[in-house]
Amino acid sequence: MEAAGRERLLIVDDEVDMLEGLRRILALELDGVDILTASRPGQALDLARRQPMDVILVDIRMPEMNGLDALEKLLGIDRGLTVIMMTAYGSIETAVDAIKRGAYDFITKPFEKDALLRTLRKGLERSRLIRENVNLRRKVCDRKGFQNLVGQSPRMRQLFETIQSIARSGYTVLVRGQSGTGKELVARAIHSLSPRHHRPLVTVNCPAIPEHLLESELFGHKKGAFTGADADQTGLFDEADGGSLLLDEIGDIPVAVQTKLLRALQEHEIKPLGVNRAHRVDVRIIASTNQDLEEKIRVRTFREDLFYRLNVVTVWTPSLDEIREDIPALVSHFTRMACAELGIAPKHFSTRAVEVCMTRDWPGNIRELQNMVRRAVMFCPDTVIRPEDLDGLGAPPRSSCGPEDDEGPHGVATEPYKDAKERLIHRFTLKYVSDLLEKTGGNVTRAAELSGLSRVALQKIMRRLDFKSGSPSDGDAS
């Protein structure tokens, strides 16, 4: 009987003596791995359909079906299969072709035992990482309310438990953390897991609304309440009645509005502008901020009594540096999202590219990582994103110079890294698309084919860059 949790290696070769010799050697060298054999590709396909394989070692030259056809059919069963091709020295070009078709690696016959073991162990490790990633996504992403919160580090597991505990209560929640750490996602998860999930979660971005309009947006107004009030307007508190109201970046609310907000929280009543009588609302408040509210209280730009009214329960979102071990799962998640957004075939980061992401500083946290992944997916022409594809697309390496190195080699101050990066990427994209359209005479379909992008993805890029009649409106393309 097969031991639980053991890995499986399937060897496919029509030379029975070779097959049996490999099976005996590998059974002795690879602990915890079950060695299966197949002398025909058809037999290998049947085995792969009946039970999951971790690594399949396939000979390229076989009479019933060549290795490339077998590779295609095996990957048709499971796109994540780790397939390693065996080939003679004279068939290197064929082996390279196999890599392009989805094989993980190849090894040439006759091979040395150490080289074979090294290749197989790397393949088993790859399969292990893929399996862990799938299990991670299943544990995290399939949970109701947590679809966009990814991570399995101790800090993230603690966050999930905190959210679940808070969601069941009706308490006011203050979500705090650095910019780009997913505070809005946490707020949405709290609402989704709460008894109020069948009612709306209404979000207001406090800094985005001018001070003189914020009170009207929150509480509503009657026609004629002030100049420009041409009709009655329902406030966001009323829209959220029975549900939740997310006050995003509440630290930026003006003190005058803070006073009226405090009254609404204390009395559970609101009074629209131009109305003489208040009415009750049933709203759960979730507020978020990346600011030091205690310091704002000290300098009298945030009311202390409002702070304590909001701070019934506090959730702190971790910085990306605190959950660095979750970066591989985040990269995988954001890559799938970006491919879907651009309407292109699936891509993935190589192991080395993921390692590069894990060694970088991310001052913009998860949002910065997601933006880098989006750019990598958009600009990389291949299905595999490698370390060199990340150059210039993200934060500098962790070993880079500090903020004191803000002058060029001749003592002339340089522009901020982020600005320089965005400018260069913008100029590159403009020139690339301009040259592409010039080459194809403005034919977008042909341009998409040459660039390796789908037509929809290229059109999205063109719209973002404001291309009109095949030309950018921005003169930087010259």
LODRENBA-421341 format. One record per residue (C-alpha): residue in one letter; residue number from 1; x, y, z. Coordinates in Angstrom, 1 decimal. Example, Ala and Ser with C-alpha at 12.3 -4.5 7.8 and 13.67 -1.06 7.14 Angstrom:
% residues 2
 code pos     xx     yy     zz
    A   1   12.3   -4.5    7.8
    S   2   13.7   -1.1    7.1
***
This chain:
% residues 478
 code pos     xx     yy     zz
    M   1    0.0    0.0    0.0
    E   2    1.3    3.4   -1.0
    A   3    2.5    5.7    1.9
    A   4    0.5    8.9    2.4
    G   5    2.2   12.0    1.2
    R   6    4.8   10.3   -1.0
    E   7    5.9   11.9   -4.3
    R   8    5.6   10.1   -7.6
    L   9    8.2   10.0  -10.4
    L  10    7.1    8.3  -13.7
    I  11    9.8    7.2  -16.2
    V  12    8.7    6.7  -19.8
    D  13   11.2    4.9  -22.2
    D  14   10.7    2.1  -24.7
    E  15   14.1    0.5  -23.8
    V  16   13.1   -1.9  -21.1
    D  17   16.6   -2.4  -19.8
    M  18   17.2    1.4  -19.5
    L  19   13.8    1.6  -17.8
    E  20   14.6   -1.0  -15.2
    G  21   18.1    0.2  -14.5
    L  22   16.8    3.8  -13.9
    R  23   14.1    2.5  -11.6
    R  24   16.5    0.6   -9.4
    I  25   19.0    3.5   -9.2
    L  26   16.5    6.1   -8.4
    A  27   14.6    4.0   -5.9
    L  28   17.8    3.9   -3.9
    E  29   18.7    7.6   -4.3
    L  30   15.3    9.4   -4.0
    D  31   13.9    8.9   -0.5
    G  32   10.2    9.3   -0.1
    V  33    9.6    9.1   -3.9
    D  34    7.6    6.2   -5.6
    I  35    9.2    5.3   -8.9
    L  36    6.7    4.2  -11.6
    T  37    7.6    3.1  -15.1
    A  38    5.9    2.9  -18.5
    S  39    7.4    1.4  -21.7
    R  40    4.8    3.0  -23.9
    P  41    3.6    6.6  -24.1
    G  42    0.0    5.4  -24.1
    Q  43    0.6    3.6  -20.8
    A  44    2.1    6.7  -19.3
    L  45   -0.9    8.8  -20.3
    D  46   -3.2    6.3  -18.6
    L  47   -1.2    6.4  -15.4
    A  48   -1.1   10.2  -15.5
    R  49   -4.9   10.4  -15.8
    R  50   -5.5    7.9  -13.0
    Q  51   -3.2    9.5  -10.4
    P  52   -1.3   12.8  -10.0
    M  53    2.4   12.7  -10.9
    D  54    5.1   15.0   -9.5
    V  55    7.7   14.5  -12.2
    I  56    7.6   12.6  -15.5
    L  57   10.9   11.7  -17.2
    V  58   10.2   11.1  -20.9
    D  59   12.4    9.8  -23.7
    I  60   12.1   11.9  -26.9
    R  61   12.5    9.0  -29.4
    M  62    9.9    6.3  -29.0
    P  63    8.2    4.2  -31.8
    E  64    4.6    4.4  -30.7
    M  65    4.6    8.2  -30.1
    N  66    7.4   10.7  -30.1
    G  67    8.3   12.5  -26.9
    L  68    7.1   15.9  -28.1
    D  69    3.6   14.5  -28.8
    A  70    3.6   12.7  -25.4
    L  71    4.6   16.0  -23.8
    E  72    1.7   17.8  -25.4
    K  73   -0.8   15.2  -24.3
    L  74    0.7   15.1  -20.7
    L  75    0.4   18.8  -20.3
    G  76   -3.1   18.6  -21.7
    I  77   -3.9   16.4  -18.6
    D  78   -2.3   18.9  -16.2
    R  79   -0.7   22.2  -17.3
    G  80    1.3   22.3  -14.1
    L  81    3.1   18.9  -14.7
    T  82    6.9   18.9  -14.4
    V  83    8.1   17.0  -17.5
    I  84   11.8   16.4  -18.1
    M  85   12.9   15.1  -21.5
    M  86   15.7   12.6  -22.2
    T  87   17.5   12.9  -25.4
    A  88   20.7   11.8  -27.2
    Y  89   23.5   14.4  -27.9
    G  90   22.4   14.7  -31.5
    S  91   18.9   15.9  -30.6
    I  92   19.7   19.1  -28.6
    E  93   17.6   21.2  -31.0
    T  94   14.6   18.9  -30.4
    A  95   15.1   19.2  -26.6
    V  96   15.2   23.0  -26.8
    D  97   11.9   22.8  -28.8
    A  98   10.5   20.7  -26.0
    I  99   11.4   23.4  -23.5
    K 100    9.5   26.0  -25.7
    R 101    6.5   23.7  -25.7
    G 102    6.3   23.5  -21.9
    A 103    8.9   20.9  -20.7
    Y 104   10.6   21.9  -17.5
    D 105   14.1   20.7  -18.5
    F 106   16.0   18.1  -20.5
    I 107   19.0   15.8  -19.9
    T 108   21.2   14.2  -22.5
    K 109   22.0   10.5  -22.9
    P 110   24.3    8.9  -21.8
    F 111   23.9   10.9  -18.5
    E 112   25.9   10.9  -15.3
    K 113   24.0    9.8  -12.2
    D 114   24.7   13.0  -10.3
    A 115   23.5   15.2  -13.1
    L 116   20.3   13.1  -13.5
    L 117   19.7   13.3   -9.7
    R 118   20.3   17.0   -9.6
    T 119   17.8   17.6  -12.4
    L 120   15.2   15.3  -10.9
    R 121   15.5   16.9   -7.5
    K 122   15.0   20.4   -9.0
    G 123   11.9   19.1  -10.8
    L 124   10.5   17.6   -7.6
    E 125   11.1   20.9   -5.8
    R 126    9.3   22.8   -8.5
    S 127    6.3   20.4   -8.3
    R 128    6.3   20.8   -4.5
    L 129    6.2   24.6   -4.8
    I 130    3.4   24.4   -7.3
    R 131    1.4   22.1   -5.1
    E 132    1.9   24.3   -2.0
    N 133    0.8   27.3   -4.0
    V 134   -2.4   25.5   -5.1
    N 135   -3.1   24.4   -1.6
    L 136   -2.5   28.0   -0.3
    R 137   -4.9   29.5   -2.8
    R 138   -7.5   26.8   -2.0
    K 139   -7.2   27.6    1.8
    V 140   -7.2   31.4    1.4
    C 141   -9.0   32.4   -1.8
    D 142  -11.9   29.9   -1.5
    R 143  -12.9   31.2    1.9
    K 144  -16.0   33.4    1.7
    G 145  -15.0   37.0    2.2
    F 146  -11.3   36.5    1.7
    Q 147  -11.1   36.2   -2.1
    N 148   -8.6   39.0   -2.6
    L 149   -6.6   38.6    0.7
    V 150   -3.7   36.3   -0.1
    G 151   -1.2   34.9    2.4
    Q 152   -0.5   32.1    4.8
    S 153    2.3   33.6    6.9
    P 154    1.7   33.6   10.7
    R 155    0.9   37.4   10.5
    M 156   -1.7   36.9    7.8
    R 157   -3.3   33.9    9.6
    Q 158   -3.6   36.1   12.6
    L 159   -5.2   38.8   10.5
    F 160   -7.7   36.3    9.1
    E 161   -8.7   35.2   12.6
    T 162   -9.0   38.8   13.8
    I 163  -11.3   39.7   10.8
    Q 164  -13.5   36.7   11.5
    S 165  -13.9   37.5   15.2
    I 166  -14.6   41.2   14.5
    A 167  -17.0   40.5   11.6
    R 168  -19.5   38.7   13.9
    S 169  -19.8   41.7   16.2
    G 170  -21.4   45.0   15.3
    Y 171  -18.6   47.1   16.7
    T 172  -17.1   50.1   15.0
    V 173  -13.8   49.2   13.5
    L 174  -10.6   51.3   12.8
    V 175   -8.3   49.7   10.2
    R 176   -4.8   51.1   10.5
    G 177   -1.7   50.5    8.4
    Q 178    0.8   51.8    5.9
    S 179   -0.3   52.9    2.5
    G 180   -0.7   50.0    0.1
    T 181   -1.3   47.3    2.7
    G 182   -4.9   46.4    1.7
    K 183   -6.9   48.3    4.3
    E 184   -9.9   48.5    2.0
    L 185   -9.7   44.7    1.4
    V 186   -9.8   44.1    5.1
    A 187  -12.8   46.4    5.4
    R 188  -14.6   44.5    2.7
    A 189  -13.8   41.2    4.3
    I 190  -15.2   42.4    7.6
    H 191  -18.4   43.4    5.9
    S 192  -18.6   40.2    3.8
    L 193  -18.3   38.0    6.8
    S 194  -20.7   40.0    9.0
    P 195  -24.5   39.5    9.4
    R 196  -24.9   42.7    7.3
    H 197  -23.3   41.1    4.2
    H 198  -26.7   41.1    2.4
    R 199  -26.8   44.9    2.6
    P 200  -24.4   47.3    0.9
    L 201  -20.9   48.4    1.9
    V 202  -20.7   52.0    0.9
    T 203  -17.2   53.5    0.6
    V 204  -16.3   57.2    0.8
    N 205  -12.8   58.4    0.0
    C 206  -12.6   61.2    2.4
    P 207   -9.6   63.2    0.9
    A 208  -11.2   63.1   -2.6
    I 209  -14.2   65.1   -1.6
    P 210  -13.9   68.9   -1.1
    E 211  -14.5   70.0    2.5
    H 212  -17.6   72.1    1.6
    L 213  -19.2   69.0   -0.1
    L 214  -18.2   66.3    2.3
    E 215  -21.0   67.0    4.8
    S 216  -23.6   66.9    2.1
    E 217  -22.1   63.7    0.7
    L 218  -22.3   62.0    4.1
    F 219  -25.6   63.2    5.4
    G 220  -27.5   64.4    2.2
    H 221  -29.3   67.6    1.6
    K 222  -32.7   69.1    0.6
    K 223  -33.2   71.0   -2.6
    G 224  -32.3   74.7   -2.0
    A 225  -30.2   73.9    1.1
    F 226  -27.2   75.8   -0.4
    T 227  -26.2   77.4   -3.7
    G 228  -26.1   74.7   -6.3
    A 229  -28.4   72.3   -4.4
    D 230  -30.9   71.9   -7.3
    A 231  -32.4   68.6   -6.1
    D 232  -32.7   66.5   -3.0
    Q 233  -29.7   64.2   -2.5
    T 234  -29.6   61.1   -0.4
    G 235  -26.5   60.9    1.8
    L 236  -24.1   58.0    2.1
    F 237  -25.3   57.2    5.6
    D 238  -28.8   56.6    4.2
    E 239  -27.4   54.6    1.3
    A 240  -25.6   52.3    3.8
    D 241  -28.6   51.9    6.1
    G 242  -28.7   48.3    7.3
    G 243  -25.2   47.8    5.9
    S 244  -21.7   49.2    6.5
    L 245  -20.1   52.6    5.7
    L 246  -16.3   52.6    5.0
    L 247  -14.7   56.0    5.8
    D 248  -11.5   55.6    3.9
    E 249   -8.6   57.8    5.1
    I 250  -10.6   59.3    7.9
    G 251   -7.6   61.2    9.2
    D 252   -8.2   63.7    6.4
    I 253  -11.7   64.7    7.5
    P 254  -11.9   68.4    8.4
    V 255  -12.5   69.2   12.1
    A 256  -15.9   70.8   11.3
    V 257  -17.2   67.6    9.7
    Q 258  -15.6   65.5   12.5
    T 259  -18.0   67.2   15.0
    K 260  -21.1   66.2   13.0
    L 261  -19.7   62.8   12.4
    L 262  -19.2   62.3   16.1
    R 263  -22.8   63.2   16.8
    A 264  -24.0   60.7   14.2
    L 265  -21.9   58.0   15.8
    Q 266  -23.2   58.8   19.3
    E 267  -26.9   59.3   18.5
    H 268  -27.2   56.9   15.5
    E 269  -29.0   59.8   13.9
    I 270  -28.3   62.1   11.0
    K 271  -29.7   65.4    9.8
    P 272  -29.4   66.2    6.1
    L 273  -28.6   69.8    5.2
    G 274  -31.8   71.9    5.0
    V 275  -33.8   69.6    7.1
    N 276  -35.0   70.5   10.6
    R 277  -35.5   67.0   12.1
    A 278  -32.9   64.2   12.4
    H 279  -33.7   60.6   11.6
    R 280  -32.2   57.3   12.8
    V 281  -29.9   55.1   10.6
    D 282  -28.6   51.6   11.3
    V 283  -25.0   51.7    9.9
    R 284  -21.9   50.0   11.0
    I 285  -18.9   52.3   10.7
    I 286  -15.5   51.0    9.4
    A 287  -12.8   53.6    9.2
    S 288   -9.3   53.4    7.8
    T 289   -6.2   55.5    7.9
    N 290   -2.5   55.4    7.3
    Q 291   -1.9   58.5    9.5
    D 292   -0.7   58.9   13.1
    L 293   -4.0   59.9   14.6
    E 294   -2.4   60.2   18.1
    E 295   -0.1   62.9   16.7
    K 296   -3.0   64.6   14.9
    I 297   -4.8   64.7   18.2
    R 298   -1.8   66.2   19.9
    V 299   -1.7   69.1   17.3
    R 300   -5.5   69.4   17.5
    T 301   -6.3   68.4   13.9
    F 302   -8.3   65.3   14.9
    R 303  -10.8   65.2   17.7
    E 304   -9.9   62.9   20.6
    D 305  -13.5   62.0   21.4
    L 306  -14.0   61.0   17.8
    F 307  -10.9   58.9   17.9
    Y 308  -12.1   56.9   20.9
    R 309  -15.5   56.5   19.3
    L 310  -13.9   55.0   16.2
    N 311  -11.3   53.0   18.0
    V 312  -13.6   50.5   19.6
    V 313  -11.8   47.7   17.7
    T 314   -8.5   48.2   15.8
    V 315   -7.1   46.1   13.1
    W 316   -3.5   46.7   11.9
    T 317   -2.7   45.6    8.4
    P 318    0.9   44.2    8.0
    S 319    3.5   45.8    5.8
    L 320    4.9   43.7    2.9
    D 321    8.1   43.4    4.8
    E 322    6.3   41.7    7.7
    I 323    4.8   39.0    5.4
    R 324    7.7   38.6    3.0
    E 325    7.2   34.8    2.9
    D 326    3.8   35.5    1.2
    I 327    5.4   37.3   -1.8
    P 328    5.4   34.1   -4.0
    A 329    1.7   33.6   -3.5
    L 330    1.0   37.3   -4.0
    V 331    3.0   37.4   -7.3
    S 332    1.1   34.4   -8.6
    H 333   -2.2   35.9   -7.6
    F 334   -1.4   39.3   -9.2
    T 335    0.0   37.7  -12.4
    R 336   -3.3   35.8  -13.0
    M 337   -5.2   39.0  -12.3
    A 338   -3.1   41.0  -14.7
    C 339   -3.4   38.4  -17.5
    A 340   -7.2   38.5  -17.1
    E 341   -7.3   42.3  -17.1
    L 342   -5.2   42.5  -20.3
    G 343   -7.0   39.7  -22.0
    I 344   -3.8   37.7  -22.7
    A 345   -2.7   34.1  -22.3
    P 346   -1.5   33.0  -18.8
    K 347    2.0   33.9  -17.8
    H 348    4.1   33.1  -14.8
    F 349    7.2   34.3  -12.9
    S 350   10.2   32.0  -13.0
    T 351   11.6   30.8   -9.6
    R 352   14.5   33.3   -9.9
    A 353   12.2   36.2  -10.7
    V 354   10.1   35.4   -7.6
    E 355   13.4   35.3   -5.6
    V 356   14.3   38.8   -6.9
    C 357   10.9   40.1   -5.8
    M 358   11.5   38.6   -2.3
    T 359   14.9   40.4   -2.0
    R 360   13.6   43.9   -2.9
    D 361   12.3   46.6   -0.7
    W 362    8.7   47.6   -1.3
    P 363    8.0   51.0    0.3
    G 364    4.7   51.0   -1.4
    N 365    3.9   47.6    0.0
    I 366    1.4   45.2   -1.7
    R 367    0.1   47.9   -4.0
    E 368    3.6   48.6   -5.4
    L 369    4.2   44.9   -5.8
    Q 370    1.0   44.5   -7.7
    N 371    1.8   47.4  -10.0
    M 372    5.2   46.0  -10.8
    V 373    3.6   42.6  -11.6
    R 374    1.1   44.3  -14.0
    R 375    3.9   46.1  -15.8
    A 376    6.0   42.9  -16.0
    V 377    3.0   41.0  -17.5
    M 378    2.3   43.8  -20.0
    F 379    5.9   44.3  -21.3
    C 380    7.3   40.7  -21.1
    P 381    6.7   39.1  -24.6
    D 382    7.2   35.5  -23.3
    T 383    5.0   33.4  -21.1
    V 384    7.7   33.1  -18.5
    I 385    8.8   36.3  -16.7
    R 386   12.5   36.2  -15.8
    P 387   14.7   38.4  -13.6
    E 388   15.9   40.5  -16.5
    D 389   12.3   41.4  -17.4
    L 390   11.9   43.1  -14.0
    D 391   14.8   45.6  -14.6
    G 392   13.4   49.1  -14.2
    L 393    9.9   47.9  -13.3
    G 394   10.0   47.9   -9.5
    A 395   11.7   49.1   -6.4
    P 396   15.6   49.0   -6.3
    P 397   17.3   46.0   -4.7
    R 398   17.6   46.0   -0.9
    S 399   21.3   46.6   -1.2
    S 400   20.8   49.8   -3.1
    C 401   22.0   53.1   -1.9
    G 402   20.1   54.9    0.8
    P 403   18.1   58.2    0.6
    E 404   21.3   60.2    1.4
    D 405   22.6   59.3   -2.1
    D 406   20.4   61.9   -3.8
    E 407   23.0   63.5   -6.1
    G 408   24.4   62.4   -9.4
    P 409   28.1   61.8  -10.1
    H 410   28.7   65.5  -10.7
    G 411   26.9   66.7   -7.6
    V 412   23.7   67.6   -9.5
    A 413   20.5   66.4   -7.8
    T 414   18.6   63.7   -9.6
    E 415   14.8   63.4   -9.8
    P 416   13.1   60.9   -7.4
    Y 417   13.5   57.2   -8.4
    K 418    9.8   56.7   -8.7
    D 419    9.4   59.7  -11.0
    A 420   12.3   58.7  -13.2
    K 421   11.0   55.1  -13.4
    E 422    7.5   56.2  -14.4
    R 423    8.9   58.7  -17.0
    L 424   11.1   56.1  -18.6
    I 425    8.4   53.5  -18.7
    H 426    6.0   56.0  -20.2
    R 427    8.5   57.1  -22.9
    F 428    9.4   53.5  -23.7
    T 429    5.7   52.5  -24.1
    L 430    4.9   55.6  -26.2
    K 431    7.9   54.9  -28.6
    Y 432    7.2   51.2  -28.7
    V 433    3.6   51.5  -29.7
    S 434    4.3   54.4  -32.1
    D 435    7.0   52.4  -33.9
    L 436    4.7   49.4  -33.9
    L 437    1.8   51.2  -35.5
    E 438    4.1   53.0  -37.9
    K 439    5.5   49.6  -39.0
    T 440    2.0   48.2  -39.5
    G 441    0.5   51.3  -41.1
    G 442   -1.9   51.7  -38.2
    N 443   -3.2   48.1  -38.4
    V 444   -4.0   47.3  -34.8
    T 445   -4.6   43.6  -35.4
    R 446   -1.2   43.2  -37.2
    A 447    0.5   45.3  -34.5
    A 448   -1.0   43.0  -31.8
    E 449    0.4   40.0  -33.6
    L 450    3.9   41.4  -33.8
    S 451    3.9   42.5  -30.2
    G 452    2.7   39.2  -28.8
    L 453   -0.3   41.0  -27.1
    S 454   -3.9   40.3  -27.8
    R 455   -5.7   43.0  -29.8
    V 456   -7.8   43.9  -26.7
    A 457   -4.7   44.3  -24.5
    L 458   -3.0   46.5  -27.1
    Q 459   -6.1   48.7  -27.5
    K 460   -6.2   49.1  -23.7
    I 461   -2.6   50.3  -23.7
    M 462   -3.4   52.7  -26.6
    R 463   -6.4   54.1  -24.8
    R 464   -4.3   54.6  -21.6
    L 465   -1.7   56.5  -23.6
    D 466   -4.4   58.5  -25.5
    F 467   -3.6   57.3  -29.0
    K 468   -5.7   59.0  -31.6
    S 469   -5.7   58.0  -35.3
    G 470   -2.6   55.9  -34.7
    S 471   -0.6   58.7  -33.0
    P 472   -0.1   59.6  -29.4
    S 473   -1.2   62.9  -28.2
    D 474    1.9   63.2  -26.0
    G 475    4.9   64.6  -27.8
    D 476    7.3   62.6  -25.7
    A 477    7.2   59.8  -28.2
    S 478    9.6   61.6  -30.5
***
